[in-house]
Amino acid sequence: VINVINLIDKFYSIFGFKYHVELSTRPEKSMGSDEDWERATTALKGALEHKGLPYKINEGDGAFYGPKIDFHLEDSIGRTWQCGTIQLDMQMPERFDLYYIGPDGEKHRPVMIHRVVFGSIERFIAILTEHFAGAFPVWISPVQVKIIGILDKHTPYVKEVQEKLESFGIRTETDVRNEKIGLKIREARLEKVPYMLVVGDKEMESGQVAVRSRKEGELGAMALDEFIKKILDEIETKAM
């Protein structure tokens, strides 16, 4: 149970979520003896106390087969969502007559731990999208870089930059439409793409890119290799 708590904490910390914990106890309709429930509930309390996690008791909200620890994520505007859960189940192994042979050569009854980290993955992605208001950190962002050509004649260099970025696994889109550069930049900003690379005559001649960051604004001209190193560092460290 402690290992599962560590796993869930690691996942939520990576995404920058705060959370609180509830311990849900025996519901009215349940199976198993008082002794089993007491043992299971004490075990979950012990794991939480070992981790030093503050928790509140949610009376009677356990599963019918055992008590559980629920993890409630807090989003950017303070709402909470129940996602992760750890359930300690002594009943199902009993019902299915499960056993293993211990080092002593005797049969022993296992205990089942049910665990969910995300809840449903679709729900977790919805919470994540709302949490960041669509402005994902670069490592999560579906499109990490938008490459924008100023004129038609810059399209070959746009494609060259795209191929180089994608060879490093960086997710890109290009905008080579015959539109004003201001419009293209504004649309990319509205799409909340983390980085825009604008290329014109100067960039094409020097092998550079003009970098605009959603977060930091105009970063100026940069060698393409230097930009690749910068974005790969952010992806690798999962910078928030």
C-alpha positions as CSV (number, residue, x, y, z in Angstrom):
1,V,0.0,0.0,0.0
2,I,2.9,2.4,0.8
3,N,4.4,1.6,-2.6
4,V,1.1,2.4,-4.3
5,I,0.8,5.7,-2.4
6,N,4.4,6.5,-3.6
7,L,3.4,5.7,-7.2
8,I,0.2,7.9,-7.1
9,D,2.1,10.7,-5.5
10,K,4.8,10.5,-8.2
11,F,2.2,10.8,-11.0
12,Y,0.3,13.7,-9.5
13,S,3.5,15.6,-8.6
14,I,4.8,15.3,-12.2
15,F,1.6,17.0,-13.4
16,G,1.8,19.6,-10.7
17,F,-1.4,18.6,-8.9
18,K,-2.1,19.2,-5.2
19,Y,-4.4,16.6,-3.6
20,H,-5.9,15.5,-0.3
21,V,-6.6,12.1,1.0
22,E,-9.7,10.4,2.5
23,L,-10.0,7.0,4.2
24,S,-13.4,5.4,3.4
25,T,-14.7,2.9,6.0
26,R,-17.1,0.0,6.0
27,P,-20.5,0.7,4.3
28,E,-23.8,-0.6,5.6
29,K,-24.0,-3.2,2.8
30,S,-20.8,-5.1,2.9
31,M,-19.3,-8.6,3.2
32,G,-16.8,-10.1,5.6
33,S,-16.2,-10.2,9.4
34,D,-15.7,-7.3,11.7
35,E,-12.2,-8.6,12.4
36,D,-11.3,-8.5,8.6
37,W,-12.6,-5.0,8.3
38,E,-10.8,-3.8,11.4
39,R,-7.5,-5.4,10.2
40,A,-7.8,-3.9,6.7
41,T,-8.8,-0.4,8.0
42,T,-5.9,-0.4,10.5
43,A,-3.5,-1.4,7.7
44,L,-4.6,1.5,5.5
45,K,-4.4,4.0,8.5
46,G,-0.9,2.6,9.2
47,A,0.3,3.2,5.7
48,L,-1.1,6.8,5.7
49,E,0.5,7.5,9.0
50,H,3.8,5.9,7.9
51,K,3.8,8.4,4.9
52,G,2.9,11.3,7.2
53,L,-0.2,12.0,5.0
54,P,-3.0,14.0,6.7
55,Y,-6.3,12.4,5.9
56,K,-10.0,12.6,6.9
57,I,-12.3,9.7,7.5
58,N,-15.2,9.3,5.1
59,E,-17.5,7.1,7.1
60,G,-19.3,4.3,5.3
61,D,-18.0,5.1,1.8
62,G,-15.8,2.1,1.4
63,A,-16.3,-0.6,-1.3
64,F,-18.6,-3.5,-0.2
65,Y,-15.5,-5.8,0.0
66,G,-13.0,-3.5,1.8
67,P,-11.9,0.0,3.0
68,K,-10.1,2.4,0.6
69,I,-7.9,5.4,0.4
70,D,-9.2,8.0,-2.1
71,F,-7.1,10.7,-3.7
72,H,-8.9,14.0,-4.5
73,L,-7.0,16.2,-7.0
74,E,-7.3,20.0,-6.7
75,D,-7.5,21.9,-10.0
76,S,-6.3,25.5,-10.7
77,I,-9.5,27.0,-9.4
78,G,-9.7,25.0,-6.2
79,R,-12.3,22.4,-7.3
80,T,-11.5,18.8,-6.2
81,W,-11.9,15.6,-8.2
82,Q,-11.7,12.1,-6.9
83,C,-9.3,10.1,-9.1
84,G,-6.8,7.7,-7.5
85,T,-7.9,5.0,-5.1
86,I,-6.3,2.1,-3.2
87,Q,-8.7,-0.6,-1.9
88,L,-7.7,-3.4,0.5
89,D,-9.7,-6.5,-0.2
90,M,-9.7,-9.6,2.0
91,Q,-13.0,-10.8,0.7
92,M,-12.5,-11.7,-3.0
93,P,-9.6,-14.1,-2.3
94,E,-11.8,-15.8,0.2
95,R,-14.8,-16.0,-2.2
96,F,-12.6,-17.4,-5.0
97,D,-10.7,-19.7,-2.6
98,L,-7.3,-18.3,-3.7
99,Y,-4.2,-19.4,-1.9
100,Y,-0.4,-19.6,-2.4
101,I,2.1,-22.0,-0.9
102,G,4.4,-20.1,1.5
103,P,8.1,-20.9,2.4
104,D,6.7,-23.1,5.1
105,G,5.1,-25.4,2.4
106,E,1.6,-24.5,3.8
107,K,-1.4,-22.8,2.0
108,H,-1.9,-19.1,2.8
109,R,-4.7,-16.8,1.8
110,P,-3.5,-13.7,-0.2
111,V,-4.8,-10.2,0.3
112,M,-5.9,-8.3,-2.9
113,I,-4.9,-4.6,-3.4
114,H,-7.0,-2.8,-6.1
115,R,-5.3,0.4,-7.3
116,V,-6.3,3.1,-9.7
117,V,-3.9,6.0,-10.4
118,F,-5.8,8.2,-12.9
119,G,-9.4,7.1,-12.5
120,S,-10.6,7.0,-16.1
121,I,-7.9,8.3,-18.4
122,E,-10.5,10.4,-20.3
123,R,-11.6,12.1,-17.1
124,F,-8.0,12.7,-16.0
125,I,-7.2,14.3,-19.4
126,A,-10.4,16.5,-19.1
127,I,-9.2,17.6,-15.6
128,L,-5.7,18.2,-16.9
129,T,-7.0,20.3,-19.8
130,E,-9.1,22.5,-17.5
131,H,-6.3,22.7,-15.0
132,F,-3.9,24.3,-17.6
133,A,-6.8,26.0,-19.4
134,G,-5.4,24.3,-22.5
135,A,-2.0,26.0,-22.1
136,F,-0.1,22.7,-21.5
137,P,3.6,22.6,-20.5
138,V,5.7,21.8,-23.5
139,W,6.2,18.1,-22.7
140,I,2.4,17.4,-22.6
141,S,1.4,19.8,-25.4
142,P,0.0,17.9,-28.5
143,V,1.8,20.5,-30.7
144,Q,5.0,21.7,-29.2
145,V,6.3,24.0,-31.9
146,K,4.5,25.9,-34.7
147,I,6.9,26.9,-37.6
148,I,5.7,30.0,-39.4
149,G,7.0,31.1,-42.8
150,I,6.7,34.8,-43.6
151,L,6.5,34.4,-47.4
152,D,6.0,31.5,-49.9
153,K,9.7,31.5,-50.7
154,H,10.5,30.5,-47.1
155,T,8.5,27.3,-47.3
156,P,11.5,25.0,-48.2
157,Y,13.3,26.2,-45.1
158,V,10.2,25.8,-43.0
159,K,10.0,22.1,-44.1
160,E,13.7,21.7,-43.4
161,V,13.3,23.0,-39.9
162,Q,10.3,20.8,-39.4
163,E,12.2,17.7,-40.5
164,K,15.1,18.5,-38.1
165,L,12.7,19.0,-35.1
166,E,10.7,15.8,-35.9
167,S,13.9,13.8,-36.1
168,F,14.3,14.5,-32.4
169,G,10.7,13.5,-31.7
170,I,9.4,17.1,-31.3
171,R,5.8,17.5,-32.3
172,T,5.4,20.2,-34.9
173,E,2.9,22.0,-37.2
174,T,3.7,24.5,-40.0
175,D,1.9,27.5,-41.2
176,V,2.9,28.5,-44.7
177,R,-0.5,30.1,-45.7
178,N,-0.5,33.2,-47.8
179,E,-1.6,35.3,-44.8
180,K,-0.1,38.2,-42.9
181,I,2.5,37.2,-40.4
182,G,0.7,39.0,-37.6
183,L,-2.4,36.9,-38.2
184,K,-0.4,33.6,-38.2
185,I,1.3,34.5,-34.9
186,R,-2.0,35.6,-33.3
187,E,-3.7,32.3,-34.3
188,A,-0.8,30.2,-32.9
189,R,-1.0,32.2,-29.7
190,L,-4.8,31.4,-29.5
191,E,-4.0,27.7,-30.0
192,K,-1.7,28.0,-27.0
193,V,1.3,26.4,-28.8
194,P,4.3,26.6,-26.4
195,Y,6.8,27.8,-29.1
196,M,6.6,29.6,-32.4
197,L,9.5,29.7,-34.8
198,V,9.2,32.5,-37.4
199,V,11.4,32.2,-40.4
200,G,12.1,34.8,-43.1
201,D,15.1,35.9,-45.3
202,K,17.4,36.6,-42.4
203,E,16.8,33.2,-40.7
204,M,17.0,31.3,-44.0
205,E,20.4,32.9,-44.8
206,S,21.8,32.3,-41.3
207,G,20.3,28.9,-40.6
208,Q,18.6,30.3,-37.5
209,V,15.0,30.7,-36.2
210,A,13.2,33.6,-34.5
211,V,11.8,32.1,-31.3
212,R,8.6,33.3,-29.6
213,S,7.6,31.6,-26.3
214,R,4.0,31.5,-25.1
215,K,5.3,32.0,-21.6
216,E,8.4,34.3,-22.1
217,G,7.4,36.2,-25.2
218,E,10.0,37.2,-27.9
219,L,13.3,35.3,-27.4
220,G,15.0,36.6,-30.6
221,A,17.1,34.8,-33.1
222,M,18.6,31.5,-32.1
223,A,20.6,28.7,-33.9
224,L,18.3,25.8,-34.6
225,D,20.5,23.4,-32.7
226,E,20.4,25.7,-29.6
227,F,16.6,25.9,-29.7
228,I,16.4,22.1,-30.0
229,K,18.7,21.7,-27.0
230,K,16.5,24.2,-25.0
231,I,13.2,22.4,-25.8
232,L,14.6,18.9,-25.3
233,D,15.8,20.0,-21.8
234,E,12.3,21.2,-21.0
235,I,10.7,17.9,-22.2
236,E,13.3,15.8,-20.4
237,T,12.9,17.6,-17.1
238,K,9.1,17.8,-17.5
239,A,9.3,21.5,-16.8
240,M,6.0,23.1,-15.6
